[in-house]
């Protein structure tokens, strides 16, 4: 098991995104070895073994190395060794730590992580630099075989040295380790005496510099876990499907598994492919086993996000069996039944998530990120009403300012309902609610020509309609980006790469935004009511 190669292949692309700097790749490679040696210590790992570590938990690194002086030394030494800005170094390793933790945990499977890492010590020990002895437990150094020296480079080749009698290497190394530790302690005391020590908190984003020292674009350190949400119908058909993934490779892998389980129905699965999401999914390798299990349960729903699988079903016995079967199929994943609907809690959490996402947009944000942030909030309209609750107005007020400040930002506001009414009624209600959001934004100063609306009624669910939780998730307002908007005969028609022109090719009407060029059975005339 080559742990470093695996982490370099899976974690580094998520951390670096489009930045292919060899220096930063090598920096991360060396950090993975130091990180693995730290996790191999039972005392260290036990501190958070039972925590549910989020993949974007930027404070996790601080909990692995609780000593601020050690964190500073790691970022400084790695920065110096690879010619990277120290602040950028700190941001990279803080982002990499939780991602690497999940990958190592996944590789370990049912084996305790410290045992797994100690069993595979030979795969990463030669990447550990000599200075790391000051920031690692003594057991991590003592566990290194005498015949394999700790390298101060990222090369896999061992350092050349003269043969020594058995055991003499560790005896010679111990005084050096002691001096390193004493030097680190003295350095920490010296920093503690400074009036204005450098902060050790990890920034949410890092500014990169080019060779001339000019500041370049800020690189965000928040990567959302890839996710898959599906629901089955009464006969086990694919009723709803959405995925959010970091690249087309993962999208293809998930789609292949969906096609294997549901056949052509998999084509209705809508994907959000963006580098804001992780390029790996811990459950991806088990999807061919997981999906048939869910398919066999009518009106079931499943959400895979990070290393957690959350499921629901209208029948308690079927739900319990579903949890049991999925746990057996994916033992490395956390499988849980969805709890009772906490309406106010869900609303509050969604508004907080949207608020945090809006805060992290920064200057000149990508319109897609704005749409994604706005879609996080639950706008819980009262029954049969289209009046926006006060709790959502703060988010919409912030959005209005951003939309006005970003040139050429055009958004479509899409309303959705559950299935508890007639099709016609739900379609009209969803349109009214989308229009209500548009009118509010326009009242806050947004140019109305930058906004369009669409009512989808119950035709585009993201969850089942057989449970209270599923119906709640289907009642939603979504925001999408319109790259181009063309006014033909006073009817607003959307021409956007981000939208399939046939939004619902499986329905029985012709209410799509564009002619059904990819589905001749649905006609060719544009619905004049759109």
C-alpha distance (Angstrom), angle and dihedral (degrees) to the residues before:
residue distance angle dihedral
X1 . . .
X2 3.82 . .
X3 3.80 99.3 .
X4 3.81 96.0 178.2
X5 3.81 93.2 52.1
X6 3.78 90.5 48.8
X7 3.82 93.2 50.6
X8 3.79 91.3 45.1
X9 3.80 89.9 53.2
X10 3.81 97.5 44.3
X11 3.81 109.0 26.3
X12 3.81 104.9 31.7
X13 3.84 95.2 62.2
X14 3.82 89.8 51.5
X15 3.80 91.1 50.7
X16 3.79 98.7 41.7
X17 3.83 99.2 34.6
X18 3.82 106.0 -179.7
X19 3.81 94.0 -7.7
X20 3.81 105.9 105.5
X21 3.80 96.1 179.1
X22 3.84 108.7 154.2
X23 3.82 89.5 -152.0
X24 3.80 92.2 58.8
X25 3.80 92.1 43.3
X26 3.81 90.1 53.7
X27 3.81 91.0 45.1
X28 3.80 90.7 55.3
X29 3.80 91.9 45.0
X30 3.80 90.7 56.7
X31 3.81 91.8 44.0
X32 3.82 90.9 54.8
X33 3.81 89.5 58.9
X34 3.81 92.9 49.7
X35 3.80 90.2 44.9
X36 3.82 92.6 49.9
X37 3.81 90.8 50.1
X38 3.79 89.5 52.2
X39 3.82 93.6 49.6
X40 3.81 90.0 48.4
X41 3.81 87.2 71.2
X42 3.82 110.3 92.7
X43 3.81 94.4 -148.6
X44 3.80 91.7 53.4
X45 3.78 95.4 45.7
X46 3.82 94.5 45.5
X47 3.82 90.5 63.5
X48 3.79 92.3 71.9
X49 3.83 104.2 11.8
X50 3.81 91.2 115.5
X51 3.81 96.6 41.6
X52 3.79 122.6 106.3
X53 3.80 96.9 -127.6
X54 3.80 113.3 -156.6
X55 3.80 115.9 -138.4
X56 3.80 90.3 -126.3
X57 3.82 94.7 46.5
X58 3.81 98.9 131.8
X59 3.82 91.0 -179.0
X60 3.80 93.2 59.3
X61 3.80 91.3 87.4
X62 3.83 88.3 57.6
X63 3.81 89.9 54.9
X64 3.78 93.1 50.1
X65 3.82 91.4 51.3
X66 3.79 104.7 29.8
X67 3.80 92.4 176.4
X68 3.79 109.4 89.0
X69 3.79 91.5 -155.9
X70 3.80 90.2 57.6
X71 3.79 92.6 49.8
X72 3.79 89.9 50.3
X73 3.78 92.1 48.7
X74 3.81 92.9 50.4
X75 3.80 94.0 51.0
X76 3.81 92.4 42.8
X77 3.80 96.8 47.0
X78 3.81 93.1 45.4
X79 3.80 90.6 47.1
X80 3.80 92.3 50.7
X81 3.80 94.0 44.7
X82 3.79 94.0 52.5
X83 3.80 102.9 30.4
X84 3.81 95.3 -112.8
X85 3.80 127.4 141.0
X86 3.81 109.1 -96.3
X87 3.80 94.2 -129.8
X88 3.80 90.0 50.6
X89 3.81 89.2 48.1
X90 3.79 91.1 53.9
X91 3.80 92.1 49.5
X92 3.80 94.0 47.8
X93 3.78 95.9 51.8
X94 3.82 93.2 42.9
X95 3.79 88.7 55.1
X96 3.81 93.7 43.1
X97 3.82 96.0 49.9
X98 3.84 100.2 73.8
X99 3.81 92.3 38.8
X100 3.80 91.7 50.6
X101 3.81 90.1 46.2
X102 3.81 91.4 57.1
X103 3.80 92.6 46.9
X104 3.81 92.8 49.3
X105 3.79 90.7 46.6
X106 3.80 89.9 50.5
X107 3.81 91.7 49.2
X108 3.80 90.7 49.7
X109 3.81 92.1 54.3
X110 3.81 108.9 176.3
X111 3.81 92.6 -10.4
X112 3.83 114.2 100.3
X113 3.80 107.9 -102.7
X114 3.85 96.5 -123.3
X115 3.80 90.6 50.4
X116 3.81 91.8 47.1
X117 3.81 92.0 50.5
X118 3.80 93.5 46.6
X119 3.80 90.3 48.1
X120 3.82 89.3 53.5
X121 3.80 97.1 39.0
X122 3.80 92.6 127.1
X123 3.81 91.1 64.0
X124 3.81 94.9 64.8
X125 3.81 111.7 12.5
X126 3.82 93.8 89.7
X127 3.83 89.3 60.1
X128 3.82 93.3 59.0
X129 3.84 112.4 104.5
X130 3.81 120.4 -133.9
X131 3.82 93.8 -115.1
X132 3.82 90.4 60.2
X133 3.80 89.4 79.6
X134 3.81 87.8 83.4
X135 3.82 93.2 57.4
X136 3.81 99.8 39.6
X137 3.81 130.6 76.3
X138 3.76 114.4 -97.9
X139 3.81 89.3 -114.9
X140 3.80 90.2 62.2
X141 3.80 90.6 58.3
X142 3.77 94.9 39.3
X143 3.79 89.9 53.1
X144 3.79 91.2 61.9
X145 3.81 110.4 101.8
X146 3.80 113.4 -116.2
X147 3.79 92.1 -126.8
X148 3.83 91.8 59.9
X149 3.81 112.4 63.9
X150 3.80 120.8 -151.4
X151 3.78 106.4 -106.4
X152 3.77 124.2 -136.5
X153 3.81 90.6 -152.8
X154 3.79 135.5 57.9
X155 3.79 91.8 -113.7
X156 3.78 117.1 120.8
X157 3.80 91.3 -142.9
X158 3.84 114.7 99.4
X159 3.79 118.5 -117.2
X160 3.78 114.9 -97.5
X161 3.80 113.9 -112.8
X162 3.76 140.5 151.6
X163 3.77 117.6 -91.9
X164 3.77 113.6 -97.9
X165 3.78 131.7 -166.8
X166 3.81 114.7 -84.4
X167 3.81 110.9 -79.9
X168 3.81 95.9 10.4
X169 3.82 93.3 103.5
X170 3.80 95.2 63.1
X171 3.80 90.9 44.9
X172 3.79 90.1 53.7
X173 3.81 91.6 45.3
X174 3.81 97.8 52.2
X175 3.86 96.5 72.1
X176 3.80 89.7 48.5
X177 3.80 90.9 51.5
X178 3.79 89.4 49.2
X179 3.80 91.6 52.6
X180 3.79 91.0 48.3
X181 3.81 91.7 51.4
X182 3.82 92.2 47.3
X183 3.80 89.9 48.6
X184 3.81 90.9 50.9
X185 3.80 91.7 50.0
X186 3.80 91.8 49.1
X187 3.78 90.6 49.0
X188 3.82 90.9 50.2
X189 3.82 91.2 51.3
X190 3.78 90.7 49.1
X191 3.81 91.6 52.2
X192 3.78 90.6 47.8
X193 3.79 89.0 58.8
X194 3.79 94.2 54.2
X195 3.78 115.8 105.2
X196 3.80 94.3 -136.8
X197 3.80 109.7 24.9
X198 3.78 117.3 -173.2
X199 3.81 110.5 -94.6
X200 3.77 114.6 -108.7
X201 3.79 97.6 -158.4
X202 3.78 112.3 119.7
X203 3.81 113.1 -115.1
X204 3.79 119.6 -128.2
X205 3.79 88.8 -129.0
X206 3.76 136.2 19.7
X207 3.79 129.7 -143.4
X208 3.77 114.6 -134.9
X209 3.79 124.6 -150.3
X210 3.75 131.1 -148.1
X211 3.80 125.3 -135.6
X212 3.81 91.2 -81.7
X213 3.80 91.5 52.6
X214 3.79 94.7 -109.3
X215 3.77 114.0 149.9
X216 3.78 113.7 -113.1
X217 3.77 133.2 -167.1
X218 3.77 118.7 -43.6
X219 3.78 113.2 -107.8
X220 3.80 113.0 -142.6
X221 3.78 115.7 -134.7
X222 3.82 97.4 -156.2
X223 3.80 113.1 103.5
X224 3.79 116.5 173.7
X225 3.81 117.9 -140.7
X226 3.78 114.5 -103.7
X227 3.80 111.0 -105.0
X228 3.79 142.7 -167.2
X229 3.81 124.4 -161.0
X230 3.82 121.1 -172.9
X231 3.79 137.8 164.3
X232 3.80 130.1 -168.0
X233 3.78 128.8 -140.0
X234 3.78 131.4 -132.5
X235 3.81 92.4 -76.7
X236 3.79 98.0 39.8
X237 3.80 94.1 -94.9
X238 3.80 120.7 144.1
X239 3.80 101.6 -91.7
X240 3.83 99.8 172.4
X241 3.79 134.8 4.1
X242 3.82 136.6 175.8
X243 3.77 132.0 162.4
X244 3.81 133.9 -173.5
X245 3.81 113.4 -160.7
X246 3.78 138.9 162.9
X247 3.81 100.3 -128.4
X248 3.78 144.6 7.4
X249 3.80 92.8 -103.2
X250 3.79 91.9 64.9
X251 3.81 90.3 41.4
X252 3.80 89.9 55.1
X253 3.81 92.6 47.9
X254 3.81 92.2 50.9
X255 3.82 92.3 44.7
X256 3.81 91.4 51.0
X257 3.80 89.8 54.0
X258 3.81 91.8 46.6
X259 3.80 91.2 49.5
X260 3.78 90.6 49.5
X261 3.80 90.6 54.7
X262 3.83 103.1 33.9
X263 3.80 105.0 20.4
X264 3.80 117.0 -150.0
X265 3.80 91.1 -6.7
X266 3.80 86.6 78.4
X267 3.81 88.1 75.4
X268 3.79 90.1 75.9
X269 3.82 90.2 65.6
X270 3.80 109.7 111.2
X271 3.80 117.2 -148.0
X272 3.79 131.0 -155.4
X273 3.80 103.6 -157.1
X274 3.78 111.4 -172.7
X275 3.80 138.0 136.2
X276 3.81 88.9 -117.5
X277 3.81 85.6 80.1
X278 3.79 129.8 67.8
X279 3.79 118.3 -96.2
X280 3.79 92.7 -139.1
X281 3.79 133.6 60.6
X282 3.82 115.9 -161.0
X283 3.81 91.2 -146.1
X284 3.83 95.3 47.4
X285 3.80 94.2 100.8
X286 3.82 91.0 52.5
X287 3.82 97.3 46.0
X288 3.80 93.2 99.1
X289 3.81 87.2 60.4
X290 3.81 98.6 35.4
X291 3.81 99.5 50.3
X292 3.85 97.8 56.1
X293 3.80 88.9 51.8
X294 3.81 91.4 55.8
X295 3.81 91.8 42.0
X296 3.80 89.9 60.5
X297 3.82 92.0 59.9
X298 3.84 113.7 77.3
X299 3.83 117.0 -132.3
X300 3.79 92.7 4.5
X301 3.78 127.0 147.5
X302 3.79 131.7 -156.2
X303 3.79 133.2 -173.3
X304 3.81 119.9 -167.8
X305 3.79 112.9 -167.3
X306 3.77 123.6 158.9
X307 3.80 108.1 -38.8
X308 3.82 94.7 -26.0
X309 3.80 130.0 94.3
X310 3.81 115.6 -165.1
X311 3.81 118.2 -170.0
X312 3.78 138.7 -179.8
X313 3.80 138.4 -176.3
X314 3.82 134.1 174.5
X315 3.82 92.3 -119.5
X316 3.83 117.1 68.0
X317 3.80 94.1 -150.2
X318 3.80 91.9 49.4
X319 3.81 90.0 47.6
X320 3.80 93.0 52.0
X321 3.81 91.1 48.9
X322 3.80 90.6 47.5
X323 3.81 91.2 55.1
X324 3.82 91.4 48.2
X325 3.80 93.8 48.6
X326 3.81 93.7 47.6
X327 3.80 92.1 48.4
X328 3.79 89.0 55.3
X329 3.81 92.1 46.5
X330 3.82 95.4 47.1
X331 3.83 108.6 25.5
X332 3.81 92.9 167.9
X333 3.81 91.8 58.9
X334 3.79 128.6 80.0
X335 3.82 106.5 -120.4
X336 3.80 118.6 -166.1
X337 3.78 139.4 166.0
X338 3.78 115.6 -117.4
X339 3.79 110.4 -105.0
X340 3.81 127.0 -129.5
X341 3.78 114.9 -66.9
X342 3.80 111.8 -87.6
X343 3.78 96.9 -165.6
X344 3.79 99.2 -174.4
X345 3.78 92.3 40.1
X346 3.81 91.2 52.1
X347 3.81 91.3 49.1
X348 3.80 94.0 47.5
X349 3.81 92.5 46.3
X350 3.79 92.7 48.6
X351 3.80 93.5 49.4
X352 3.82 90.3 48.2
X353 3.81 90.5 49.9
X354 3.81 91.8 49.4
X355 3.79 90.7 47.3
X356 3.82 91.8 51.2
X357 3.80 91.1 47.1
X358 3.81 90.8 50.8
X359 3.81 90.0 50.2
X360 3.81 91.3 52.7
X361 3.81 94.6 50.9
X362 3.81 92.7 91.4
X363 3.80 124.3 -170.5
X364 3.80 120.8 -24.9
X365 3.83 94.5 4.7
X366 3.78 125.8 -160.4
X367 3.85 107.6 -98.9
X368 3.80 89.2 -131.5
X369 3.80 89.9 59.6
X370 3.80 90.0 50.1
X371 3.81 90.7 51.5
X372 3.79 90.8 46.7
X373 3.81 92.6 50.4
X374 3.81 92.5 49.3
X375 3.81 91.5 48.9
X376 3.80 91.0 58.2
X377 3.80 93.1 72.8
X378 3.79 122.9 86.6
X379 3.81 110.2 -133.3
X380 3.79 98.2 -160.6
X381 3.80 103.8 -161.2
X382 3.79 116.4 -167.0
X383 3.81 116.3 -107.1
X384 3.82 111.4 -71.1
X385 3.82 91.1 -2.4
X386 3.80 135.9 109.8
X387 3.80 98.7 -161.9
X388 3.82 113.5 128.4
X389 3.84 112.6 -123.9
X390 3.81 115.6 -119.9
X391 3.82 92.2 -119.7
X392 3.83 90.4 68.1
X393 3.78 97.2 47.6
X394 3.81 94.7 80.5
X395 3.81 90.5 57.7
X396 3.80 92.0 46.2
X397 3.81 90.7 48.1
X398 3.81 89.7 55.6
X399 3.79 90.4 46.1
X400 3.81 91.3 52.7
X401 3.80 91.1 57.9
X402 3.80 92.4 47.8
X403 3.81 94.1 47.6
X404 3.79 90.0 51.8
X405 3.80 92.5 48.6
X406 3.82 97.5 48.1
X407 3.82 113.2 74.0
X408 3.79 119.5 -129.9
X409 3.81 94.6 8.9
X410 3.80 108.3 153.3
X411 3.79 119.4 176.7
X412 3.77 133.5 -168.9
X413 3.80 115.9 -149.1
X414 3.80 111.7 -151.2
X415 3.80 124.5 -166.1
X416 3.82 123.9 -153.1
X417 3.81 134.0 -177.0
X418 3.78 137.7 -170.7
X419 3.82 120.7 -107.8
X420 3.79 99.4 -99.9
X421 3.82 98.3 113.7
X422 3.77 138.7 33.3
X423 3.79 119.0 -55.9
X424 3.79 92.5 -116.3
X425 3.80 93.8 48.6
X426 3.81 92.9 48.9
X427 3.78 91.9 48.0
X428 3.79 92.4 53.3
X429 3.82 93.5 43.7
X430 3.80 92.0 51.1
X431 3.82 90.0 50.8
X432 3.78 92.1 49.9
X433 3.79 92.2 51.0
X434 3.80 92.8 48.9
X435 3.82 89.1 49.2
X436 3.81 89.7 49.8
X437 3.82 90.6 57.4
X438 3.80 91.2 46.6
X439 3.82 91.7 49.6
X440 3.80 91.2 50.1
X441 3.80 93.1 51.3
X442 3.79 90.5 46.8
X443 3.81 89.1 51.5
X444 3.82 87.6 56.2
X445 3.80 90.6 57.6
X446 3.82 103.1 -89.0
X447 3.80 113.6 145.1
X448 3.82 102.5 -109.5
X449 3.81 90.1 -143.9
X450 3.82 88.0 68.2
X451 3.81 90.5 60.4
X452 3.79 131.8 66.9
X453 3.79 131.1 173.1
X454 3.78 138.9 -144.8
X455 3.79 132.0 -174.8
X456 3.79 115.0 -147.5
X457 3.80 98.3 173.3
X458 3.79 109.5 -166.8
X459 3.82 96.0 -31.0
X460 3.81 98.9 99.7
X461 3.82 109.2 44.9
X462 3.79 123.5 175.3
X463 3.81 95.0 -167.5
X464 3.78 139.8 23.1
X465 3.82 120.8 -72.3
X466 3.80 93.6 -147.7
X467 3.82 97.1 80.3
X468 3.78 133.0 53.6
X469 3.79 91.0 -120.9
X470 3.79 92.8 50.9
X471 3.79 94.3 49.0
X472 3.80 89.6 49.2
X473 3.81 91.4 55.1
X474 3.79 92.4 47.5
X475 3.82 91.7 55.5
X476 3.77 97.8 79.5
X477 3.78 149.7 124.7
X478 3.81 116.0 -128.0
X479 3.78 129.4 -167.8
X480 3.79 123.6 -148.8
X481 3.78 133.5 178.5
X482 3.79 120.4 -110.4
X483 3.78 108.2 -155.9
X484 3.79 92.7 -170.2
X485 3.78 132.2 15.3
X486 3.82 120.8 -165.5
X487 3.80 123.5 -169.2
X488 3.81 111.4 -143.8
X489 3.82 118.5 175.2
X490 3.80 89.8 -21.8
X491 3.81 90.0 -60.2
X492 3.80 114.6 120.2
X493 3.78 110.0 -131.3
X494 3.75 122.3 -174.7
X495 3.80 123.4 -134.1
X496 3.77 106.8 -179.9
X497 3.76 136.3 144.7
X498 3.80 87.9 -145.2
X499 3.83 93.0 63.2
X500 3.79 128.5 61.0
X501 3.83 103.0 -128.7
X502 3.80 87.2 -135.3
X503 3.80 98.9 56.6
X504 3.80 94.3 176.1
X505 3.82 111.5 16.8
X506 3.82 92.1 166.6
X507 3.80 96.9 61.2
X508 3.81 124.6 100.8
X509 3.80 97.8 -123.9
X510 3.78 138.4 62.3
X511 3.79 102.3 -120.6
X512 3.79 96.6 126.2
X513 3.79 125.0 131.0
X514 3.79 94.5 -116.9
X515 3.81 134.8 21.6
X516 3.79 112.8 -74.2
X517 3.78 95.0 -105.6
X518 3.80 91.2 156.8
X519 3.80 94.5 45.0
X520 3.80 112.8 43.0
X521 3.81 91.9 -179.1
X522 3.80 89.8 71.2
X523 3.80 95.9 58.8
X524 3.76 132.9 -111.0
X525 3.80 104.8 -108.5
X526 3.78 121.0 102.7
X527 3.79 112.4 -119.3
X528 3.84 103.4 -108.9
X529 3.80 91.6 -148.2
X530 3.82 93.5 66.9
